[in-house]
Amino acid sequence: MFNGYGASILEGAWLTLLLAVTSMALAIVLGLLGAAFRLSPLRWLALLAEGYATVVRGIPDLVLILLVFYGGQDLVNRCAELLGYQHYIDINPLLAGIGTLGFIFGAYLSETFRGAFIAIPQGQGEAGAAYGMSGVQVFVRILVPQMIRLAIPGFTNNWLVLTKATALISVVGLQDMMFRAKSAADATHQPFTFFLTVAGLYLLLTSVSLVALRALAQRYSVGIKTVTL
């Protein structure tokens, strides 16, 4: 059925999963920093983070991927030349993909995390301080658990979109499952077979993710009573 390309597609699926997970890890870090900066009393920090979120969310993902990969590679080589390094530097497509997707979705997550922090009643932190907790203890023990619960729905949406966006990295030569499926389809003239297989693998990945994230949401909702009006 797959004319010997089944193993290749599965290898590409593993690379896709690696790209998605590492990109999201970077996006979480940037998202938390972005949210902290946007909530900062320092106006220049808030404006910097707001500009980051606005610019990134306003430019198509594919444009940013091409800009970072080709523009970044040119910039790195120009800087290396100025420093006396004469050899051409190739940016690894996987690293470029991780950096680009992490940078893009960090902007989206900054909005998700900012909204979650804002939704926490101010009295929660004040109560922790009244019990003698330090600022770090209030943040870790009181604010973060509640922020996670409130951010999970938005985080879930961003994870699903990021997972599907990994297919765009194939345009810069990363041999993920989309790249391998296209190569197999071109070689065998069976595009429907391979692209349908990739669609099924993406659907499997997103479905498993939904189950896991719903379980996480239930875990963080223990003891929370929903009031219906």
Protein Blocks (a to p, Z undefined) as FASTA:
>chain_A
ZZopmmmmmmmmmmmmmmmmmmmmmmmmmmmmmmmmmmpmblklmmmmmmmmmmmmmpcf
klmmmmmmmmmmmmmmmmmmmnopabdcdddfklmmmmmmmmmmmmmmmmmmmmmmmmpc
fklmmmmmmnopafklmmmmmmmmmmmmmmmmmmmmmmmmmmmmmmmmmmnopacfklmm
mmmmmmnopmklmmmmmmmmmmmmmmmmmmmmmmmmmmmmgoiacddZZ
